[in-house]
Amino acid sequence: MIKILKDANIKGKTILYRAPYDIEAENINGSLKIKDTSRIDATIPTLNYLIANDCKIVILTWVGRPKNGPTPELSTVPHTKYLQSVVNTNVSHINDCIGDAVIHKISTLKPKEILMLENVRFHKEEDSENADFARQLCNGCEFIVFDGFPQAHRKAPSTTGILEILPACAGFYFESEYILLNKLLTQPKKPFTLVIGGAKTSDKVEAINNLYDLVDIILVGGGAANAFLKAQGKEMGNSYIEEGDSVKTAQQTLNRDPANENFKNFKVEMEVELKKIMLPYDLVLGMNKEDNMSELTVVENQPRPVSADMGAMDIGPITRLSYAEIILQSGTVFWAGPMGVYENKIFEGGTKAIAQAMATTTADTIIAGGDTIDALNKLGDPKKIKFISLAGGATLEFIAGKKLPVIEMLTKI
């Protein structure tokens, strides 16, 4: 079990708060602002607890991947401005994360005050496991509260590096992600349905394989479905399929025992055959992602469902209805990845059907990943979802059975 904040002695201490604020600012009416504040909002309970315990709080985070040094869009200044509007204390900013000026600023902090450090990735040392840089990040602080669950699968000076230097615990947000995902892996309410989509296939297949014996049924759409259909020998035309071994790994997953005994839990009115791994029965095709025209094709029993000049852009209406029926009969539903190019209204129908089913079902519903959350915000109702994981890659690696470096370290502490 990881060490948690409620069990830590942090009263009056100077806290290095590792935040999950990897959110790029957007130019809104000529001013840089944080449009999606969900990751900041998720950390407010932790910050309020630290404030209530008279802590001095030093916030450390990275933002994006700077290519040419410091840039305004990747600065933590907009994060500071938003945070100041939602916490009842003084929040200041300093334009670096190490050095004498930072140490001096930390020394002048009063209890309950917050100092936001500048983007740690403005220093190239953050891209390597640089122990000296990690030590510099810890200067002036006494204890680490780690809330960066979206970064828990990364080894870097500002993640695992700082945990080698100061005592630490998980913050409330980190703890909530950890507990929920552990429960998902050990005590899901049955039947358990896994909904997988999105463009990237490799990490999704790993999650499918790790959860295969635990879930009752797997509904696949998006680019992930293209790889599986290709593995079945379907001609997929110009459909997006992730480069590398995606088709090979999809084939290996399809070769597993279908475990048909689970399907007594589901009944669908559509003309589809229930299998452990459900692939699209029909697809909506387009010439490209920006296409304003579409056509429908049936995948089942057609060796060439997608013509050479077309690509799969969404799951079709029969697939949508059957997937929605299964979600409505589930006890737990975990959804990661949209069903198609939902950003184009022509191809949003499949993702919208899943989002609406997730809002209607009585199941324990969990979603993960930035695109999935964005799709839910546009096409569904986030308030109807039991838990929204704000960590895409870390969540998928966790449910894929991988050991996350930060969790390993917070467990040993």
N, C-alpha and C positions, 0 to 999 in steps of 0.2 A: 504494500500500500504506500502511496506517495505521502510525504509529509504535507500537512495542510495548514492553512493560515490560522484556524481557530486553536491549533495546538502549539503555535509558535509564540515565543516571547518577543514581541516587537514594540512594546510600550516605550514611546519616546525615542525610538531609534531612527537613524538616518537610513532610509530604505532605498535600495536600487530596485526600481520597479520595472521589470522586463515586460513591456507592453506588446500587444499584438497589432499595433497600429500601422500595419503595412497597407496603407490606403493612399493612393495618389490623389492629389488635389485636382480639381477641374476649374476651368475658367468660366465663371458664372457671372454674366453682366460686368465683365472687366475685372473681377476680383477672384482670387484663388480660394476656393472653398472645398470642404469635404462634403461630397454629395451623399455617399453611403456612410453613415455614422454608426452602423450596427456594431462594429468591433469596439469602438470607443464606448458606446452605450453599455455594452456587455461588461465593461470593466468598472463601471461606476460603483457597484456594491463593494468591490475590493478597495477602491480609493476612499470611499466614505468610511470604511472600517479603519483604514490607516489614519485618516484624518481624526476620527473619533479617539484613536489611541495616541494622539499627539506626535505622530511621526513627521519627519521631514522626508518628502517624497521626491526622488530623482527619477524621471522617466526616461528609459532607454528603449529605442526601437529602430528598426530599419524601415525604409519606404522605397519600394520599387528596386530597380537595378540601374543606378546611374552609370552612364557610359562615358561621359565627358566631364566628370567632376560634379561639384555642386550645381544644382539647377533649382529654380524656385518651385517648380511643379512637384519636386520630390523632397522639399524642405518640410520640417515639422512645424513651421510657423502656423499654417492653417489648422493643424491638429490642436495647437495651443489655444488658438482663438475659440475653436468649438468647445474644447474642454472647459475653458473659462466660463462659458455660458451655461454649463450644466453642473458645475460643482460650486459649493459655497465656501470657496477659499481663494487665495491669491495664486494665480498660475503665471509663471514667468517663463521666458525662453532664452536660451543662450545658443550662439551660432557655432558651437562645436560640442564634442562629446568627451574630449580628453584635454589635458593641458592645465597650466597654472590658473588660467582665468576660470575654468570650470571648477577646479578645486576651491578657489576663493569664493565663487558664487555659492557653492554647496555649503561652505562654512558660515555664510551669512544668512542661510535659510532659517526661518523661524518654525517652530512646531506647527503642523497643519498645512504648511505651504508646499506648493508643488513647483518643481523646476523641470521643464521639458528640454532635454538635450537635443542637439541637431542629429539628423539622420546618420546613423553609425556607418552606413555604406558609402558615405562621402569619403571615408578612409579606405584605401585599397587593402589595408591589413585585415579588414573584416572578411575578405574573400578567402582567407587561409586560416588554419588553426594556429593563430599567432598568440602564444601564451603571454608575451609581454604586453601586447595590445589589450588582452583581456584584463590584465592587472591594472593597466591605466584606466580602463572603464570602471573599475571598482574603487578607484581612489576617492576617499572622502566618505564612503558608505560603509555601513556595518552589517547589513543583512539584505538578502535578495528575496523579493516576492515575485515569483515567475508566473505571469498570466499569458505568456505568448504561446498558447497551444498550437496555433497555426504554424509556428516555427519549431515545434517540438521534434520534428524529424530531421532538422538541420544541425550539422556540427559547424560551429563558428565561434569566434571569440565572444560574441554577445549572446550566445545560447549556452552551449556546453562549457565554453571557456570560463565564463564568469562563475559557473557553478563549481569549478575546481578551486575557487579562491575564497568565497564567502559562504557562510551558512545560508540556507535557503529553504523555502517552502513554496507550494503552489498557491496561487491566488484563487478566489472564489470562481472566477470564470473558467480557469484551467481545470479546477476540480470538477465543475459541472460537466464539462466535455468528457473528462476521464471517467466519471461515474456512469454517465449515460451510455457511452460506447462499451464499457465493460458489461453493463447490464444487457446491452444489445447482443453481445457475444455469448452471454451465459444464461440469460433468463428471458428470452423474448416471448411475448404472448403469441400463442399459435392460433391459426397458421401464420407463418412468417413469410412475407413476400419481399423480394429484392427487386427494385426497379433500377436498371442501369442504362444510361444513355451517354450523350456527349461525344465529342470528336475523338478524344484519346481512348485507346483500347487497352494498352498494356497494364496500367494500374487497376483498371476495372476488372480485367480477367483475373488478376491476383486476388482481388476482393471476392470475386465469384468463387474461385477455387477454395479459399479459406472458409467461406460461409456455406459451401455446397451442401454439406451434410446437415447443417443447422437450419437452412431455409427450406420451405416447402415448394416454392416456385420462383423462377427468375424471369422477369419481363425485360427484354432487351430492345432498345431502340437507338436512334442516332447513328453516329459513326461506328459505335461498338457493334451494332447489328450488321452493318455492312461487312465487317471483318468476319463475323459468324456466317453470314450468308455466302460470302466468298469461299469460306472453308467447306461449305456444303456443296460447292461446285457451281454456284450460281454466277452467271455473268452479270457484273455490277456496273458495267459501262463506265461513266465518268464519276461515279460515287466516291466520296472521300473515304480512304482507308489508310490508317496510320502506317507509316513506313516501318520497316523492321520485321519482327516476328509476330505481328499481331494476328495474321491469318493462321499461322502455325499454332500459336498458343490457343486460339479460339478452337481449332480442330481438336487439340488435346482435351480441352474442356468438354467438347461435344461427345467425345469418346467415353465419358464416364457413364456409369449406370444411371438410367433415367429415374429410378426410384418411383415408379408409377403408383405405388401404394398411397402416396400423399394426395393424389388427385381426387380422392373421395371428398376432400375438403372444399372443392371448388366445382361450381356448375356454371357454364356459360351458354347463353342462347345462340351465340354466333356459330357459324359452321367451321370452327377451328378445332383442331385436335389438341387436347391438353398434354403438355410435356413438361418435364422438369425445367428445361430452358426454352422459354417461349420466344420465338423470333417473329418478326412482322409477317402477317399473312398477306398484307397488301402495302404498297408504298406510294407516296406522292412524289412525282419526279419533276425536275426542272433542269434547264440548261446550265444554270449557275445559281449561286446564293441570292443574287439580286434579281433573278428572273421574276417577271410579273405574270407569267403564265405557268400552268402546271398541267400534268396529266397523271392518271392513276394507272397502276399496274398491279396485278395479282402475282405474288411471289410463289405461292404454293404450286408445286408441280410444273413450274415453268423453268426450263434450264437457262433461259435468257430473259429474265424479267426486266432488265434495264438495258435499253439500247445504247450503242456506243457513244452517242452525242448527249446522253442524258445522265443525270445523277440522282440518287435517292436523297430527298430533302426533308422528308417527314414520313411518319408511319401513316398508313391509310385508315379510312373510317371503320372498317371491320376490326382491325387491330386495336384501334382506340377503344371501341366498345367492349371488346373482350378483355383488354387490360384493365379498363375501369371496373368491369364486373368483378374481376379477381380482387382488385384493391378493396372494393366494398365488402368483400367476404373475408377479409384478412383480420388477424389480430394485431400484427405488427407490420408496418411497411417502411422500408428504408429506401429512399430515392436519391440517386446521385447521377446527374446528367440529363439534359433536355433530350426530347425525342426527335428533334430535327432543328432546322434553321429557324428557330422561333422568333428571331429578330425581324424576319420578313413576314408580314401578315399573311401572305399566301401559304406559308409553311409553318404556321404557329399552331395548327389544329391539334396535332398529336400531343404536344407539350401542354396545351391548354386543357385537354381531356384528362391528362394525368393530374395536373394541378387542381382541377375541379373535383376529381375523385378523392384526392388527398384531403380536400377541405370537407368532404361529405362523409367519408368513412368514420366509423367509431373506433378504428384501430389506433394503436400507438403509432404516431407518424413521426418520422425523423427524415430530414433532408440535409444534404451536405454539398458544398461546392459553390463557388461564386456564380457560375452560370445558372445553376439550379435555383439559387436564391433570387437572382435577377429575374429569371423566368417566373418564379412564384410571385414575386412582387408585381410583375406586369400582368400575369394571366390568372392568378389564383388569390388566395386569402391567407397571408402569413399568420394571422391571428388564430387560424384554425389548426395550425400545425403544433404538435406537442413539443417538439424540440428542433431547433434549427442550428446545425453545427456550422460555425463560421470558419472552420478549418478544412479546406478542400483536400490538399495533398496529404496532410498529417492524418486526417480522418480516414482516408482511403488506405493509407499505409497501416494504420492501427487495425482496421477491420480486416486487412489482408494478412494479419498475423505477424507483422514485422515489429521488431523492438525499436521504439522511438528513443533516440539517445537522451533527450531531456527527461523523459519519463524514467528511464533507467537510472539516471543520476538522482532524480528527486526521490526515487525509491531507496537508494543506498544511503542517502543523507540521514 
